[in-house]
Amino acid sequence: MKKLAVFFLVLLVFGAFGAGFYFGKSLISPSPPEGVINTEIGKPEGVDFSLFWEAWNTLEKNFVDRDKIDYREMLYGAIKGLAGSLEDPYTVFMPPEDAKVFKEDVSGEFQGVGIEMGMRNGQLTVIAPLEGTPADRAGFKAGDKIIKVDGQDTQGITIDEAVKLIRGPRGTEVTLTVLREGWSEVKDFTIVRDVIEIPVLTWEMKDPNIAYIKLYHFSSTASSAFSKAALEILNSKAEKIVLDLRNNPGGYLEVAQDIAGWFLEKEDVVTVEDFGGKQEAEVYKAKGNEKLLSYPTVVLINQGSASASEILAGALRDNRGIKLVGEKSFGKGSVQELEELSEGSLKITIAKWLTPNGALIAEKGLEPDVKVEMTEEDIEAGRDPQLDKAIEILKTLR
């Protein structure tokens, strides 16, 4: 199974609602309602689920709007509560339609506004606007806080619920209320949705001997796209590389590992997967061809560099001493796996990423070796002081 280094167990029983367990009590469980199958596979020892069925039966018996009782939706809501009780924004239950939308994200095309989002201090936050999308053209920036979606408060919302609100058919509008650092009040952005094709990468020569690679996303096609670009660079006059991971929200771990293999020696550690003590940590190593190992390289990062971007940047810095230039990265260093259920899917945080030197990425991010801020004035004037600094550093390297 591919592991997602972005923003995502088979559930065998209903329930787990915060403190709604009875431990070690011998109670007679009310029977499940007619038409609901309770196989009780894998029921934990010492946990009595009678409270769940008691609540279910009480709701069914007493709720006033009988036409609103939908057993399937009640079940879905119960499973969402189970995942939500873990208080991890990336561990969620996705009903079948939501699971379909999620899979579209990593396949490379969907309809929406083109924003990658995450949670920072409990607030829905823009990780990065995707290049060339409606959100990018509207002026969204990494770090923007989305306060409302079409007037609906986002406080307490999950990422997947927010995606559901923001996404929609091409040509329709959505209004996002945003607070940006340095603003004294919120601002509304009304955006027309479009088909979003997730870009992969571009490259060009920025100096007679400096190749500039812009990697937008670690999608399923990014490994092959990078291989193609790398071969072109090897056959060019390039002698040095700027790898731009700014506003790259992540993607597949395996893709980051593949790309790292171009820059590192075989068997160099790319990242360590820490399972919090429930099993032995797993070490991911470079397996590539080392073809770019001899190229002096600088990596650009910012608040929009997350997950797989942070893994790759950390691996290059820890193994080769490659300088990171720009701003502190987002700090999305947890591992999600998507598990298919009989209906829908569970996206579960199963571990956290460490850099090769053992630094925790989650909630901490990577500090740049050379901090260079990008102001709104720079953007409006078409200036890129971060890229300028990277090129300046490369000119001193041999």
C-alpha positions as CSV (number, residue, x, y, z in Angstrom):
1,M,0.0,0.0,0.0
2,K,1.3,3.5,-0.8
3,K,1.7,5.7,2.2
4,L,0.5,9.2,2.0
5,A,2.8,11.9,3.2
6,V,0.0,14.5,3.0
7,F,-2.7,15.7,4.3
8,F,-5.0,11.4,5.6
9,L,-7.9,-0.4,10.6
10,V,-10.6,-1.6,9.6
11,L,-13.5,-0.5,11.8
12,L,-15.2,-3.6,13.2
13,V,-17.7,-2.4,15.8
14,F,-19.9,0.7,16.1
15,G,-19.0,3.4,18.6
16,A,-16.1,4.7,20.8
17,F,-17.5,8.1,21.8
18,G,-15.0,9.9,24.0
19,A,-15.7,8.9,27.5
20,G,-18.7,6.8,26.5
21,F,-17.2,3.5,27.5
22,Y,-17.9,1.3,30.5
23,F,-14.8,-0.5,31.5
24,G,-14.9,-3.8,33.4
25,K,-18.6,-3.7,34.2
26,S,-20.9,-6.6,33.5
27,L,-24.0,-5.1,32.0
28,I,-26.6,-6.6,29.8
29,S,-26.4,-4.9,26.3
30,P,-29.6,-3.7,24.7
31,S,-30.3,-5.5,21.4
32,P,-29.3,-3.7,18.2
33,P,-32.4,-2.2,16.4
34,E,-34.1,-4.4,13.8
35,G,-32.3,-4.3,10.5
36,V,-28.9,-3.4,11.9
37,I,-26.3,-6.2,11.9
38,N,-23.9,-6.3,14.8
39,T,-21.2,-9.0,14.3
40,E,-19.1,-7.6,17.2
41,I,-15.9,-8.8,15.4
42,G,-12.8,-7.7,17.3
43,K,-14.7,-6.2,20.2
44,P,-12.1,-5.1,22.8
45,E,-11.9,-6.9,26.1
46,G,-13.2,-5.0,29.1
47,V,-15.3,-2.6,26.9
48,D,-19.0,-2.7,27.2
49,F,-20.9,-1.3,24.2
50,S,-24.3,-1.3,25.9
51,L,-24.2,2.5,26.2
52,F,-24.0,2.8,22.4
53,W,-27.1,0.7,21.8
54,E,-28.9,2.3,24.8
55,A,-28.4,5.7,23.1
56,W,-29.3,4.4,19.7
57,N,-32.6,2.9,21.0
58,T,-33.4,6.0,23.0
59,L,-33.0,8.2,20.0
60,E,-35.1,5.9,17.8
61,K,-37.8,5.8,20.4
62,N,-38.0,9.5,21.4
63,F,-36.8,11.7,18.5
64,V,-39.6,13.9,17.3
65,D,-38.9,14.1,13.6
66,R,-39.3,10.4,12.6
67,D,-38.6,11.2,8.9
68,K,-35.1,12.3,9.8
69,I,-34.1,8.9,11.3
70,D,-31.7,7.3,8.7
71,Y,-29.9,4.3,10.1
72,R,-27.1,4.5,7.6
73,E,-26.4,8.2,8.4
74,M,-26.6,7.4,12.1
75,L,-24.0,4.7,11.6
76,Y,-21.8,7.0,9.5
77,G,-22.1,9.7,12.2
78,A,-21.1,7.2,14.9
79,I,-18.0,6.1,13.0
80,K,-17.1,9.8,12.5
81,G,-17.4,10.3,16.2
82,L,-15.1,7.3,16.8
83,A,-12.4,8.8,14.6
84,G,-13.0,12.3,15.9
85,S,-12.5,11.2,19.5
86,L,-8.8,10.7,18.7
87,E,-8.5,14.5,18.2
88,D,-6.2,14.1,15.1
89,P,-7.4,16.3,12.2
90,Y,-5.9,13.8,9.7
91,T,-7.7,10.7,11.1
92,V,-11.2,10.7,9.7
93,F,-14.0,8.4,8.4
94,M,-15.0,9.1,4.8
95,P,-18.4,7.8,3.6
96,P,-18.3,6.3,0.0
97,E,-18.8,9.7,-1.8
98,D,-16.1,11.4,0.3
99,A,-13.7,8.6,-0.2
100,K,-14.2,8.9,-4.0
101,V,-13.4,12.7,-3.7
102,F,-10.2,11.9,-1.8
103,K,-9.0,9.4,-4.3
104,E,-9.5,12.1,-7.0
105,D,-7.1,14.3,-5.1
106,V,-4.2,11.9,-5.4
107,S,-5.0,10.9,-9.0
108,G,-4.3,14.4,-10.3
109,E,-7.6,16.0,-11.3
110,F,-10.7,17.3,-9.6
111,Q,-13.1,20.3,-9.6
112,G,-12.7,23.0,-7.0
113,V,-10.5,26.1,-6.3
114,G,-7.1,24.6,-6.0
115,I,-6.1,24.9,-2.3
116,E,-4.2,22.4,-0.2
117,M,-5.3,22.8,3.4
118,G,-4.2,21.7,6.9
119,M,-4.9,22.3,10.5
120,R,-2.7,24.7,12.5
121,N,-3.5,25.3,16.1
122,G,-7.1,24.0,15.4
123,Q,-7.6,26.5,12.6
124,L,-8.2,25.6,9.0
125,T,-5.1,27.0,7.2
126,V,-3.9,27.2,3.6
127,I,-0.9,25.0,3.1
128,A,-0.5,26.2,-0.5
129,P,-2.5,27.4,-3.5
130,L,-1.8,25.1,-6.4
131,E,0.0,26.8,-9.3
132,G,-2.3,28.3,-12.0
133,T,-5.6,27.5,-10.2
134,P,-8.5,29.9,-9.3
135,A,-7.1,30.2,-5.7
136,D,-3.7,31.0,-7.0
137,R,-5.1,33.7,-9.3
138,A,-7.2,35.1,-6.5
139,G,-4.1,35.8,-4.4
140,F,-4.3,33.1,-1.7
141,K,-1.0,32.6,0.3
142,A,0.4,29.9,2.4
143,G,-0.6,30.5,6.0
144,D,-4.0,32.2,5.2
145,K,-6.6,31.2,7.8
146,I,-10.0,30.2,6.3
147,I,-12.5,31.6,8.9
148,K,-15.7,30.8,6.9
149,V,-16.9,29.0,3.8
150,D,-20.0,30.6,2.3
151,G,-20.7,32.1,5.7
152,Q,-20.3,28.9,7.6
153,D,-17.9,29.1,10.5
154,T,-15.0,26.7,10.1
155,Q,-14.2,26.5,13.9
156,G,-14.2,22.8,14.8
157,I,-14.5,21.6,11.2
158,T,-12.4,18.7,9.9
159,I,-10.2,19.1,6.8
160,D,-12.4,16.6,4.9
161,E,-15.6,18.5,5.8
162,A,-14.0,21.7,4.6
163,V,-12.9,20.1,1.3
164,K,-16.5,19.0,0.9
165,L,-17.8,22.6,1.4
166,I,-15.2,24.2,-0.9
167,R,-15.2,21.7,-3.7
168,G,-18.0,21.9,-6.4
169,P,-18.8,21.8,-10.0
170,R,-16.9,23.9,-12.5
171,G,-18.4,27.4,-13.0
172,T,-20.0,27.6,-9.6
173,E,-18.9,30.1,-6.9
174,V,-17.7,29.8,-3.4
175,T,-16.9,32.6,-0.9
176,L,-14.0,32.1,1.5
177,T,-13.6,34.5,4.4
178,V,-9.8,34.8,5.1
179,L,-7.6,36.2,7.8
180,R,-4.0,36.8,6.9
181,E,-1.1,37.6,9.2
182,G,-0.7,41.4,9.3
183,W,-4.3,42.1,8.5
184,S,-6.5,43.8,11.0
185,E,-9.7,42.3,9.6
186,V,-11.0,39.4,7.5
187,K,-11.5,39.6,3.8
188,D,-13.9,37.7,1.5
189,F,-12.7,36.0,-1.6
190,T,-15.4,34.9,-4.1
191,I,-13.9,32.3,-6.4
192,V,-15.3,30.5,-9.5
193,R,-14.5,26.8,-9.3
194,D,-12.8,25.1,-12.2
195,V,-11.3,21.8,-13.2
196,I,-8.0,21.5,-11.2
197,E,-5.2,19.6,-12.8
198,I,-2.5,19.1,-10.3
199,P,0.8,20.2,-11.9
200,V,3.9,18.1,-11.4
201,L,7.1,20.0,-12.3
202,T,8.8,22.4,-14.6
203,W,12.5,23.1,-15.1
204,E,14.6,25.8,-16.8
205,M,18.1,27.2,-16.8
206,K,18.4,30.3,-14.6
207,D,22.0,31.0,-15.2
208,P,24.6,29.6,-17.7
209,N,25.1,26.6,-15.4
210,I,22.2,26.5,-12.9
211,A,19.1,24.3,-13.4
212,Y,16.0,25.5,-11.6
213,I,13.5,22.7,-10.8
214,K,10.0,23.6,-9.6
215,L,8.3,20.5,-8.1
216,Y,4.6,21.2,-7.4
217,H,3.4,18.0,-5.9
218,F,4.5,14.4,-5.1
219,S,1.7,12.9,-7.1
220,S,1.6,9.4,-8.6
221,T,3.2,10.7,-11.8
222,A,5.9,12.9,-10.2
223,S,8.6,10.1,-10.2
224,S,8.5,9.6,-13.9
225,A,8.3,13.4,-14.6
226,F,11.3,14.0,-12.4
227,S,13.3,11.2,-14.1
228,K,12.6,12.8,-17.5
229,A,13.6,16.3,-16.2
230,A,16.8,14.9,-14.5
231,L,17.9,13.2,-17.7
232,E,17.4,16.4,-19.6
233,I,19.5,18.3,-17.0
234,L,22.2,15.7,-17.2
235,N,22.4,16.3,-20.9
236,S,22.4,20.1,-20.5
237,K,25.1,22.6,-19.5
238,A,23.8,22.6,-15.9
239,E,26.4,22.1,-13.2
240,K,24.3,23.2,-10.2
241,I,20.6,22.9,-9.1
242,V,18.0,24.9,-7.3
243,L,15.2,22.6,-6.1
244,D,12.1,24.6,-5.4
245,L,9.7,22.9,-2.9
246,R,7.8,26.1,-2.0
247,N,4.0,25.7,-1.8
248,N,4.5,21.9,-2.4
249,P,2.0,20.3,0.0
250,G,3.3,16.7,-0.4
251,G,1.9,13.5,-1.7
252,Y,3.3,10.0,-1.8
253,L,6.2,8.9,0.4
254,E,7.5,6.6,-2.2
255,V,7.8,9.4,-4.7
256,A,9.9,11.5,-2.2
257,Q,12.1,8.4,-1.7
258,D,12.5,8.0,-5.5
259,I,13.5,11.6,-6.0
260,A,15.8,11.6,-3.1
261,G,17.7,8.7,-4.7
262,W,18.8,11.0,-7.5
263,F,20.6,13.3,-5.0
264,L,21.8,10.8,-2.3
265,E,24.1,7.8,-2.1
266,K,22.4,4.4,-2.1
267,E,21.4,3.4,1.5
268,D,21.4,7.0,2.8
269,V,18.5,7.4,5.1
270,V,15.6,9.4,3.6
271,T,13.3,9.4,6.6
272,V,12.4,7.4,9.7
273,E,8.8,6.3,10.3
274,D,8.1,6.4,14.1
275,F,5.1,4.4,15.3
276,G,5.1,5.8,18.8
277,G,6.5,2.6,20.3
278,K,3.7,0.3,19.1
279,Q,6.1,-1.3,16.7
280,E,9.8,-0.9,15.6
281,A,10.5,2.2,13.6
282,E,10.9,1.8,9.9
283,V,13.8,3.3,8.0
284,Y,13.4,4.4,4.4
285,K,16.6,4.6,2.4
286,A,17.6,6.0,-1.0
287,K,17.5,3.4,-3.7
288,G,18.2,5.6,-6.8
289,N,21.0,6.1,-9.2
290,E,22.9,8.9,-7.5
291,K,23.2,10.8,-10.9
292,L,22.7,14.2,-9.3
293,L,24.9,13.5,-6.2
294,S,27.8,15.6,-7.5
295,Y,25.7,18.7,-8.3
296,P,25.9,21.5,-5.7
297,T,22.2,22.0,-4.7
298,V,20.1,24.5,-2.8
299,V,16.5,23.8,-1.7
300,L,13.8,26.4,-1.4
301,I,11.1,26.0,1.3
302,N,8.3,28.1,2.8
303,Q,5.1,27.8,4.8
304,G,3.5,25.9,2.0
305,S,6.2,23.1,2.0
306,A,4.6,20.2,3.8
307,S,4.8,16.5,4.3
308,A,6.7,14.8,1.5
309,S,8.4,18.2,0.7
310,E,9.7,18.3,4.3
311,I,10.9,14.7,4.1
312,L,12.9,15.4,0.9
313,A,14.3,18.7,2.2
314,G,15.3,17.2,5.5
315,A,16.9,14.2,3.8
316,L,19.0,16.4,1.5
317,R,20.1,18.7,4.4
318,D,20.9,15.9,6.9
319,N,22.8,13.7,4.4
320,R,24.6,16.2,2.2
321,G,24.5,19.5,4.2
322,I,22.4,21.1,1.4
323,K,21.2,24.5,2.4
324,L,17.5,25.2,2.9
325,V,16.6,28.8,1.9
326,G,13.3,30.7,2.5
327,E,10.9,30.4,5.4
328,K,9.9,27.7,8.0
329,S,8.0,24.8,6.5
330,F,4.4,23.8,7.5
331,G,5.1,20.9,9.9
332,K,2.9,18.2,8.4
333,G,5.0,15.3,9.4
334,S,2.5,12.5,10.1
335,V,1.8,9.4,8.1
336,Q,-1.7,8.5,6.9
337,E,-2.9,5.2,5.4
338,L,-6.2,4.8,3.6
339,E,-8.1,1.7,4.7
340,E,-11.1,0.5,2.7
341,L,-14.1,-0.5,4.7
342,S,-17.1,-2.4,3.4
343,E,-18.6,1.1,2.9
344,G,-16.4,4.1,2.7
345,S,-12.8,4.4,4.0
346,L,-10.8,5.4,7.1
347,K,-7.9,7.7,6.7
348,I,-5.7,7.0,9.7
349,T,-2.6,8.6,11.1
350,I,-0.4,5.6,11.9
351,A,3.1,7.2,12.5
352,K,5.2,10.4,12.4
353,W,8.1,11.2,10.2
354,L,11.6,12.0,11.5
355,T,14.5,13.4,9.5
356,P,17.6,11.2,9.1
357,N,19.1,12.9,12.1
358,G,16.0,12.2,14.2
359,A,14.3,15.6,14.2
360,L,10.5,15.5,14.4
361,I,8.7,17.2,11.5
362,A,5.1,17.2,12.8
363,E,4.0,20.5,14.2
364,K,7.6,21.7,14.2
365,G,8.5,22.1,10.5
366,L,12.0,22.7,9.2
367,E,13.8,25.9,9.9
368,P,15.7,27.3,6.9
369,D,19.4,27.6,7.1
370,V,19.1,31.0,5.4
371,K,15.9,32.8,6.2
372,V,14.5,35.0,3.4
373,E,11.0,36.4,3.6
374,M,8.8,37.0,0.6
375,T,6.6,40.1,1.0
376,E,3.4,40.9,-0.8
377,E,5.3,43.8,-2.4
378,D,7.8,41.3,-3.8
379,I,5.1,39.2,-5.3
380,E,3.3,42.2,-6.8
381,A,6.5,43.5,-8.3
382,G,7.5,40.0,-9.7
383,R,10.5,39.8,-7.4
384,D,11.8,36.5,-5.9
385,P,14.4,37.3,-3.3
386,Q,14.4,33.6,-2.1
387,L,15.4,32.3,-5.5
388,D,17.9,35.2,-5.9
389,K,19.5,34.1,-2.6
390,A,19.6,30.4,-3.6
391,I,21.4,31.4,-6.9
392,E,23.8,33.7,-4.9
393,I,24.7,30.8,-2.6
394,L,25.2,28.4,-5.5
395,K,27.6,30.7,-7.2
396,T,29.9,30.4,-4.2
397,L,29.8,26.5,-4.3
398,R,32.1,24.3,-6.4
